[in-house]
C-alpha cells in the first residue's frame, strides 16, 4: 500500500511516503492496538467508507 506508483499524483505520493515512515507507523499501530474493538455498526461504517465507488470527475459544461 505504501509502495510508490507511477500514476500517483503529488498528494497520493506524499501520503504513501508518510506510510513508509516506520517510526510514525509504529506510533499509529500502538495507538490503534489500545483502542476497544469496533461495534458492528462501526465496522459497517468503516467498511462503507473503504468500499465507496470511485469518484467520477465533474462534468464539463458545454459552451453555449
HTML snippet that shows the backbone in 3Dmol.js (N, CA, C, O; Angstrom):
<script src="https://3Dmol.org/build/3Dmol-min.js"></script>
<div id="view" style="width:600px;height:400px;position:relative"></div>
<script>
const pdb = `
ATOM      1  N   UNK A   1       0.822  -1.191   0.000  1.00  0.00           N
ATOM      2  CA  UNK A   1       0.000   0.000   0.000  1.00  0.00           C
ATOM      3  C   UNK A   1       0.869   1.260   0.000  1.00  0.00           C
ATOM      4  O   UNK A   1       0.480   2.278  -0.572  1.00  0.00           O
ATOM      5  N   UNK A   2       2.023   1.199   0.626  1.00  0.00           N
ATOM      6  CA  UNK A   2       2.867   2.387   0.701  1.00  0.00           C
ATOM      7  C   UNK A   2       3.842   2.496  -0.460  1.00  0.00           C
ATOM      8  O   UNK A   2       4.531   3.506  -0.605  1.00  0.00           O
ATOM      9  N   UNK A   3       3.902   1.462  -1.285  1.00  0.00           N
ATOM     10  CA  UNK A   3       4.848   1.492  -2.406  1.00  0.00           C
ATOM     11  C   UNK A   3       4.452   2.562  -3.424  1.00  0.00           C
ATOM     12  O   UNK A   3       3.287   2.652  -3.812  1.00  0.00           O
ATOM     13  N   UNK A   4       5.426   3.372  -3.854  1.00  0.00           N
ATOM     14  CA  UNK A   4       5.106   4.404  -4.849  1.00  0.00           C
ATOM     15  C   UNK A   4       4.636   3.777  -6.155  1.00  0.00           C
ATOM     16  O   UNK A   4       5.064   2.681  -6.520  1.00  0.00           O
ATOM     17  N   UNK A   5       3.769   4.471  -6.840  1.00  0.00           N
ATOM     18  CA  UNK A   5       3.256   4.008  -8.129  1.00  0.00           C
ATOM     19  C   UNK A   5       3.427   5.113  -9.154  1.00  0.00           C
ATOM     20  O   UNK A   5       3.384   6.297  -8.820  1.00  0.00           O
ATOM     21  N   UNK A   6       3.618   4.722 -10.391  1.00  0.00           N
ATOM     22  CA  UNK A   6       3.852   5.696 -11.465  1.00  0.00           C
ATOM     23  C   UNK A   6       2.695   6.673 -11.649  1.00  0.00           C
ATOM     24  O   UNK A   6       2.912   7.826 -12.020  1.00  0.00           O
ATOM     25  N   UNK A   7       1.470   6.220 -11.393  1.00  0.00           N
ATOM     26  CA  UNK A   7       0.309   7.070 -11.670  1.00  0.00           C
ATOM     27  C   UNK A   7      -0.146   7.900 -10.464  1.00  0.00           C
ATOM     28  O   UNK A   7      -1.209   8.518 -10.516  1.00  0.00           O
ATOM     29  N   UNK A   8       0.640   7.924  -9.379  1.00  0.00           N
ATOM     30  CA  UNK A   8       0.287   8.717  -8.199  1.00  0.00           C
ATOM     31  C   UNK A   8       0.401  10.209  -8.487  1.00  0.00           C
ATOM     32  O   UNK A   8       1.362  10.666  -9.106  1.00  0.00           O
ATOM     33  N   UNK A   9      -0.604  10.964  -8.024  1.00  0.00           N
ATOM     34  CA  UNK A   9      -0.453  12.424  -8.088  1.00  0.00           C
ATOM     35  C   UNK A   9       0.361  12.849  -6.864  1.00  0.00           C
ATOM     36  O   UNK A   9       0.702  12.011  -6.029  1.00  0.00           O
ATOM     37  N   UNK A  10       0.674  14.136  -6.751  1.00  0.00           N
ATOM     38  CA  UNK A  10       1.547  14.613  -5.672  1.00  0.00           C
ATOM     39  C   UNK A  10       0.994  14.302  -4.280  1.00  0.00           C
ATOM     40  O   UNK A  10       1.737  13.903  -3.384  1.00  0.00           O
ATOM     41  N   UNK A  11      -0.317  14.488  -4.110  1.00  0.00           N
ATOM     42  CA  UNK A  11      -0.923  14.265  -2.787  1.00  0.00           C
ATOM     43  C   UNK A  11      -0.833  12.793  -2.390  1.00  0.00           C
ATOM     44  O   UNK A  11      -0.468  12.478  -1.257  1.00  0.00           O
ATOM     45  N   UNK A  12      -1.158  11.903  -3.304  1.00  0.00           N
ATOM     46  CA  UNK A  12      -1.105  10.470  -3.004  1.00  0.00           C
ATOM     47  C   UNK A  12       0.341  10.039  -2.753  1.00  0.00           C
ATOM     48  O   UNK A  12       0.598   9.237  -1.855  1.00  0.00           O
ATOM     49  N   UNK A  13       1.277  10.559  -3.532  1.00  0.00           N
ATOM     50  CA  UNK A  13       2.696  10.229  -3.329  1.00  0.00           C
ATOM     51  C   UNK A  13       3.146  10.660  -1.931  1.00  0.00           C
ATOM     52  O   UNK A  13       3.884   9.936  -1.262  1.00  0.00           O
ATOM     53  N   UNK A  14       2.701  11.837  -1.493  1.00  0.00           N
ATOM     54  CA  UNK A  14       3.068  12.321  -0.158  1.00  0.00           C
ATOM     55  C   UNK A  14       2.461  11.430   0.928  1.00  0.00           C
ATOM     56  O   UNK A  14       3.117  11.128   1.924  1.00  0.00           O
ATOM     57  N   UNK A  15       1.220  11.015   0.735  1.00  0.00           N
ATOM     58  CA  UNK A  15       0.573  10.130   1.719  1.00  0.00           C
ATOM     59  C   UNK A  15       1.276   8.778   1.786  1.00  0.00           C
ATOM     60  O   UNK A  15       1.457   8.221   2.869  1.00  0.00           O
ATOM     61  N   UNK A  16       1.665   8.258   0.643  1.00  0.00           N
ATOM     62  CA  UNK A  16       2.393   6.980   0.636  1.00  0.00           C
ATOM     63  C   UNK A  16       3.739   7.125   1.362  1.00  0.00           C
ATOM     64  O   UNK A  16       4.169   6.205   2.058  1.00  0.00           O
ATOM     65  N   UNK A  17       4.394   8.264   1.203  1.00  0.00           N
ATOM     66  CA  UNK A  17       5.664   8.499   1.889  1.00  0.00           C
ATOM     67  C   UNK A  17       5.466   8.488   3.398  1.00  0.00           C
ATOM     68  O   UNK A  17       6.309   7.970   4.131  1.00  0.00           O
ATOM     69  N   UNK A  18       4.364   9.054   3.866  1.00  0.00           N
ATOM     70  CA  UNK A  18       4.062   9.041   5.301  1.00  0.00           C
ATOM     71  C   UNK A  18       3.895   7.602   5.781  1.00  0.00           C
ATOM     72  O   UNK A  18       4.366   7.248   6.862  1.00  0.00           O
ATOM     73  N   UNK A  19       3.225   6.774   4.980  1.00  0.00           N
ATOM     74  CA  UNK A  19       3.036   5.374   5.376  1.00  0.00           C
ATOM     75  C   UNK A  19       4.357   4.625   5.475  1.00  0.00           C
ATOM     76  O   UNK A  19       4.465   3.666   6.239  1.00  0.00           O
ATOM     77  N   UNK A  20       5.360   5.046   4.720  1.00  0.00           N
ATOM     78  CA  UNK A  20       6.660   4.386   4.758  1.00  0.00           C
ATOM     79  C   UNK A  20       7.502   4.812   5.960  1.00  0.00           C
ATOM     80  O   UNK A  20       8.550   4.221   6.218  1.00  0.00           O
ATOM     81  N   UNK A  21       7.055   5.827   6.695  1.00  0.00           N
ATOM     82  CA  UNK A  21       7.789   6.297   7.868  1.00  0.00           C
ATOM     83  C   UNK A  21       7.559   5.298   9.012  1.00  0.00           C
ATOM     84  O   UNK A  21       6.491   5.278   9.623  1.00  0.00           O
ATOM     85  N   UNK A  22       8.558   4.482   9.288  1.00  0.00           N
ATOM     86  CA  UNK A  22       8.406   3.387  10.260  1.00  0.00           C
ATOM     87  C   UNK A  22       8.100   3.876  11.672  1.00  0.00           C
ATOM     88  O   UNK A  22       7.276   3.276  12.364  1.00  0.00           O
ATOM     89  N   UNK A  23       8.741   4.944  12.108  1.00  0.00           N
ATOM     90  CA  UNK A  23       8.502   5.448  13.462  1.00  0.00           C
ATOM     91  C   UNK A  23       7.064   5.933  13.603  1.00  0.00           C
ATOM     92  O   UNK A  23       6.403   5.655  14.604  1.00  0.00           O
ATOM     93  N   UNK A  24       6.587   6.653  12.604  1.00  0.00           N
ATOM     94  CA  UNK A  24       5.211   7.141  12.643  1.00  0.00           C
ATOM     95  C   UNK A  24       4.226   5.982  12.640  1.00  0.00           C
ATOM     96  O   UNK A  24       3.265   5.987  13.409  1.00  0.00           O
ATOM     97  N   UNK A  25       4.451   4.996  11.791  1.00  0.00           N
ATOM     98  CA  UNK A  25       3.535   3.862  11.728  1.00  0.00           C
ATOM     99  C   UNK A  25       3.565   3.046  13.012  1.00  0.00           C
ATOM    100  O   UNK A  25       2.532   2.515  13.418  1.00  0.00           O
ATOM    101  N   UNK A  26       4.721   2.932  13.663  1.00  0.00           N
ATOM    102  CA  UNK A  26       4.785   2.229  14.953  1.00  0.00           C
ATOM    103  C   UNK A  26       3.937   2.958  15.986  1.00  0.00           C
ATOM    104  O   UNK A  26       3.262   2.324  16.797  1.00  0.00           O
ATOM    105  N   UNK A  27       3.968   4.284  15.960  1.00  0.00           N
ATOM    106  CA  UNK A  27       3.151   5.088  16.872  1.00  0.00           C
ATOM    107  C   UNK A  27       1.658   4.879  16.584  1.00  0.00           C
ATOM    108  O   UNK A  27       0.863   4.710  17.509  1.00  0.00           O
ATOM    109  N   UNK A  28       1.285   4.891  15.310  1.00  0.00           N
ATOM    110  CA  UNK A  28      -0.117   4.684  14.925  1.00  0.00           C
ATOM    111  C   UNK A  28      -0.583   3.300  15.363  1.00  0.00           C
ATOM    112  O   UNK A  28      -1.657   3.157  15.947  1.00  0.00           O
ATOM    113  N   UNK A  29       0.216   2.293  15.085  1.00  0.00           N
ATOM    114  CA  UNK A  29      -0.157   0.914  15.440  1.00  0.00           C
ATOM    115  C   UNK A  29      -0.320   0.780  16.956  1.00  0.00           C
ATOM    116  O   UNK A  29      -1.267   0.145  17.419  1.00  0.00           O
ATOM    117  N   UNK A  30       0.587   1.365  17.727  1.00  0.00           N
ATOM    118  CA  UNK A  30       0.489   1.293  19.187  1.00  0.00           C
ATOM    119  C   UNK A  30      -0.809   1.924  19.684  1.00  0.00           C
ATOM    120  O   UNK A  30      -1.441   1.408  20.606  1.00  0.00           O
ATOM    121  N   UNK A  31      -1.200   3.028  19.079  1.00  0.00           N
ATOM    122  CA  UNK A  31      -2.444   3.685  19.490  1.00  0.00           C
ATOM    123  C   UNK A  31      -3.668   2.885  19.067  1.00  0.00           C
ATOM    124  O   UNK A  31      -4.626   2.773  19.831  1.00  0.00           O
ATOM    125  N   UNK A  32      -3.647   2.339  17.887  1.00  0.00           N
ATOM    126  CA  UNK A  32      -4.788   1.549  17.408  1.00  0.00           C
ATOM    127  C   UNK A  32      -4.964   0.303  18.255  1.00  0.00           C
ATOM    128  O   UNK A  32      -6.093  -0.092  18.547  1.00  0.00           O
ATOM    129  N   UNK A  33      -3.869  -0.321  18.653  1.00  0.00           N
ATOM    130  CA  UNK A  33      -3.954  -1.539  19.460  1.00  0.00           C
ATOM    131  C   UNK A  33      -4.544  -1.283  20.845  1.00  0.00           C
ATOM    132  O   UNK A  33      -5.070  -2.203  21.470  1.00  0.00           O
ATOM    133  N   UNK A  34      -4.461  -0.045  21.328  1.00  0.00           N
ATOM    134  CA  UNK A  34      -5.045   0.291  22.641  1.00  0.00           C
ATOM    135  C   UNK A  34      -6.540   0.587  22.550  1.00  0.00           C
ATOM    136  O   UNK A  34      -7.216   0.667  23.576  1.00  0.00           O
ATOM    137  N   UNK A  35      -7.056   0.748  21.352  1.00  0.00           N
ATOM    138  CA  UNK A  35      -8.474   1.103  21.186  1.00  0.00           C
ATOM    139  C   UNK A  35      -9.360  -0.111  21.453  1.00  0.00           C
ATOM    140  O   UNK A  35      -8.950  -1.244  21.203  1.00  0.00           O
ATOM    141  N   UNK A  36     -10.570   0.119  21.960  1.00  0.00           N
ATOM    142  CA  UNK A  36     -11.502  -1.007  22.147  1.00  0.00           C
ATOM    143  C   UNK A  36     -11.963  -1.524  20.784  1.00  0.00           C
ATOM    144  O   UNK A  36     -11.894  -0.800  19.791  1.00  0.00           O
ATOM    145  N   UNK A  37     -12.434  -2.774  20.733  1.00  0.00           N
ATOM    146  CA  UNK A  37     -12.916  -3.321  19.465  1.00  0.00           C
ATOM    147  C   UNK A  37     -14.082  -2.493  18.917  1.00  0.00           C
ATOM    148  O   UNK A  37     -14.849  -1.895  19.671  1.00  0.00           O
ATOM    149  N   UNK A  38     -14.193  -2.475  17.603  1.00  0.00           N
ATOM    150  CA  UNK A  38     -15.305  -1.759  16.971  1.00  0.00           C
ATOM    151  C   UNK A  38     -16.606  -2.504  17.186  1.00  0.00           C
ATOM    152  O   UNK A  38     -16.629  -3.731  17.276  1.00  0.00           O
ATOM    153  N   UNK A  39     -17.688  -1.748  17.267  1.00  0.00           N
ATOM    154  CA  UNK A  39     -19.018  -2.362  17.309  1.00  0.00           C
ATOM    155  C   UNK A  39     -19.373  -2.783  15.884  1.00  0.00           C
ATOM    156  O   UNK A  39     -18.707  -2.382  14.929  1.00  0.00           O
ATOM    157  N   UNK A  40     -20.411  -3.584  15.746  1.00  0.00           N
ATOM    158  CA  UNK A  40     -20.857  -3.997  14.413  1.00  0.00           C
ATOM    159  C   UNK A  40     -21.220  -2.780  13.561  1.00  0.00           C
ATOM    160  O   UNK A  40     -20.913  -2.731  12.370  1.00  0.00           O
ATOM    161  N   UNK A  41     -21.875  -1.803  14.181  1.00  0.00           N
ATOM    162  CA  UNK A  41     -22.272  -0.598  13.440  1.00  0.00           C
ATOM    163  C   UNK A  41     -21.035   0.175  12.965  1.00  0.00           C
ATOM    164  O   UNK A  41     -20.997   0.657  11.833  1.00  0.00           O
ATOM    165  N   UNK A  42     -20.043   0.289  13.823  1.00  0.00           N
ATOM    166  CA  UNK A  42     -18.814   0.988  13.433  1.00  0.00           C
ATOM    167  C   UNK A  42     -18.099   0.254  12.306  1.00  0.00           C
ATOM    168  O   UNK A  42     -17.560   0.883  11.395  1.00  0.00           O
ATOM    169  N   UNK A  43     -18.095  -1.086  12.366  1.00  0.00           N
ATOM    170  CA  UNK A  43     -17.485  -1.874  11.292  1.00  0.00           C
ATOM    171  C   UNK A  43     -18.180  -1.624   9.960  1.00  0.00           C
ATOM    172  O   UNK A  43     -17.526  -1.502   8.924  1.00  0.00           O
ATOM    173  N   UNK A  44     -19.499  -1.549   9.992  1.00  0.00           N
ATOM    174  CA  UNK A  44     -20.255  -1.281   8.759  1.00  0.00           C
ATOM    175  C   UNK A  44     -19.889   0.079   8.184  1.00  0.00           C
ATOM    176  O   UNK A  44     -19.704   0.221   6.976  1.00  0.00           O
ATOM    177  N   UNK A  45     -19.785   1.074   9.054  1.00  0.00           N
ATOM    178  CA  UNK A  45     -19.457   2.432   8.600  1.00  0.00           C
ATOM    179  C   UNK A  45     -18.060   2.461   7.984  1.00  0.00           C
ATOM    180  O   UNK A  45     -17.869   3.011   6.900  1.00  0.00           O
ATOM    181  N   UNK A  46     -17.086   1.870   8.673  1.00  0.00           N
ATOM    182  CA  UNK A  46     -15.720   1.856   8.142  1.00  0.00           C
ATOM    183  C   UNK A  46     -15.673   1.087   6.823  1.00  0.00           C
ATOM    184  O   UNK A  46     -15.020   1.517   5.872  1.00  0.00           O
ATOM    185  N   UNK A  47     -16.360  -0.042   6.770  1.00  0.00           N
ATOM    186  CA  UNK A  47     -16.399  -0.823   5.533  1.00  0.00           C
ATOM    187  C   UNK A  47     -17.010  -0.036   4.386  1.00  0.00           C
ATOM    188  O   UNK A  47     -16.531  -0.103   3.254  1.00  0.00           O
ATOM    189  N   UNK A  48     -18.065   0.710   4.679  1.00  0.00           N
ATOM    190  CA  UNK A  48     -18.703   1.519   3.640  1.00  0.00           C
ATOM    191  C   UNK A  48     -17.766   2.620   3.154  1.00  0.00           C
ATOM    192  O   UNK A  48     -17.749   2.941   1.966  1.00  0.00           O
ATOM    193  N   UNK A  49     -16.996   3.192   4.058  1.00  0.00           N
ATOM    194  CA  UNK A  49     -16.047   4.237   3.660  1.00  0.00           C
ATOM    195  C   UNK A  49     -14.971   3.697   2.733  1.00  0.00           C
ATOM    196  O   UNK A  49     -14.567   4.373   1.787  1.00  0.00           O
ATOM    197  N   UNK A  50     -14.507   2.487   3.000  1.00  0.00           N
ATOM    198  CA  UNK A  50     -13.453   1.905   2.170  1.00  0.00           C
ATOM    199  C   UNK A  50     -13.985   1.311   0.871  1.00  0.00           C
ATOM    200  O   UNK A  50     -13.215   1.089  -0.063  1.00  0.00           O
ATOM    201  N   UNK A  51     -15.261   1.054   0.797  1.00  0.00           N
ATOM    202  CA  UNK A  51     -15.826   0.431  -0.401  1.00  0.00           C
ATOM    203  C   UNK A  51     -16.696   1.382  -1.207  1.00  0.00           C
ATOM    204  O   UNK A  51     -17.560   0.952  -1.971  1.00  0.00           O
ATOM    205  N   UNK A  52     -16.460   2.690  -1.030  1.00  0.00           N
ATOM    206  CA  UNK A  52     -17.232   3.660  -1.800  1.00  0.00           C
ATOM    207  C   UNK A  52     -16.850   3.564  -3.266  1.00  0.00           C
ATOM    208  O   UNK A  52     -15.702   3.261  -3.593  1.00  0.00           O
ATOM    209  N   UNK A  53     -17.814   3.822  -4.157  1.00  0.00           N
ATOM    210  CA  UNK A  53     -17.461   3.825  -5.572  1.00  0.00           C
ATOM    211  C   UNK A  53     -16.467   4.947  -5.866  1.00  0.00           C
ATOM    212  O   UNK A  53     -16.453   5.978  -5.194  1.00  0.00           O
ATOM    213  N   UNK A  54     -15.653   4.726  -6.866  1.00  0.00           N
ATOM    214  CA  UNK A  54     -14.663   5.739  -7.248  1.00  0.00           C
ATOM    215  C   UNK A  54     -15.367   7.028  -7.641  1.00  0.00           C
ATOM    216  O   UNK A  54     -16.448   7.013  -8.231  1.00  0.00           O
ATOM    217  N   UNK A  55     -14.730   8.142  -7.300  1.00  0.00           N
ATOM    218  CA  UNK A  55     -15.309   9.431  -7.662  1.00  0.00           C
ATOM    219  C   UNK A  55     -15.214   9.626  -9.165  1.00  0.00           C
ATOM    220  O   UNK A  55     -14.203   9.306  -9.790  1.00  0.00           O
ATOM    221  N   UNK A  56     -16.265  10.148  -9.718  1.00  0.00           N
ATOM    222  CA  UNK A  56     -16.227  10.472 -11.135  1.00  0.00           C
ATOM    223  C   UNK A  56     -15.902  11.943 -11.278  1.00  0.00           C
ATOM    224  O   UNK A  56     -16.352  12.759 -10.474  1.00  0.00           O
ATOM    225  N   UNK A  57     -15.124  12.291 -12.295  1.00  0.00           N
ATOM    226  CA  UNK A  57     -14.782  13.708 -12.452  1.00  0.00           C
ATOM    227  C   UNK A  57     -16.027  14.535 -12.751  1.00  0.00           C
ATOM    228  O   UNK A  57     -16.973  14.026 -13.351  1.00  0.00           O
ATOM    229  N   UNK A  58     -16.040  15.795 -12.344  1.00  0.00           N
ATOM    230  CA  UNK A  58     -17.208  16.631 -12.627  1.00  0.00           C
ATOM    231  C   UNK A  58     -17.410  16.784 -14.120  1.00  0.00           C
ATOM    232  O   UNK A  58     -16.458  16.816 -14.900  1.00  0.00           O
ATOM    233  N   UNK A  59     -18.663  16.876 -14.494  1.00  0.00           N
ATOM    234  CA  UNK A  59     -18.972  17.056 -15.923  1.00  0.00           C
ATOM    235  C   UNK A  59     -18.606  18.445 -16.377  1.00  0.00           C
ATOM    236  O   UNK A  59     -18.773  19.423 -15.647  1.00  0.00           O
ATOM    237  N   UNK A  60     -18.108  18.519 -17.583  1.00  0.00           N
ATOM    238  CA  UNK A  60     -17.784  19.820 -18.146  1.00  0.00           C
ATOM    239  C   UNK A  60     -19.040  20.397 -18.790  1.00  0.00           C
ATOM    240  O   UNK A  60     -19.803  19.696 -19.455  1.00  0.00           O
ATOM    241  N   UNK A  61     -19.224  21.672 -18.575  1.00  0.00           N
ATOM    242  CA  UNK A  61     -20.375  22.325 -19.203  1.00  0.00           C
ATOM    243  C   UNK A  61     -20.068  22.584 -20.663  1.00  0.00           C
ATOM    244  O   UNK A  61     -18.954  22.961 -21.027  1.00  0.00           O
ATOM    245  N   UNK A  62     -21.054  22.379 -21.471  1.00  0.00           N
ATOM    246  CA  UNK A  62     -20.889  22.674 -22.905  1.00  0.00           C
ATOM    247  C   UNK A  62     -21.000  24.167 -23.133  1.00  0.00           C
ATOM    248  O   UNK A  62     -21.811  24.857 -22.517  1.00  0.00           O
ATOM    249  N   UNK A  63     -20.172  24.637 -24.024  1.00  0.00           N
ATOM    250  CA  UNK A  63     -20.237  26.066 -24.373  1.00  0.00           C
ATOM    251  C   UNK A  63     -21.554  26.355 -25.067  1.00  0.00           C
ATOM    252  O   UNK A  63     -22.022  25.574 -25.895  1.00  0.00           O
ATOM    253  N   UNK A  64     -22.144  27.485 -24.718  1.00  0.00           N
ATOM    254  CA  UNK A  64     -23.445  27.844 -25.297  1.00  0.00           C
ATOM    255  C   UNK A  64     -23.314  28.455 -26.649  1.00  0.00           C
ATOM    256  O   UNK A  64     -24.318  28.811 -27.266  1.00  0.00           O
TER     257      UNK A  64
END
`;
const viewer = $3Dmol.createViewer("view");
viewer.addModel(pdb, "pdb");
viewer.setStyle({}, {cartoon: {color: "spectrum"}});
viewer.zoomTo();
viewer.render();
</script>
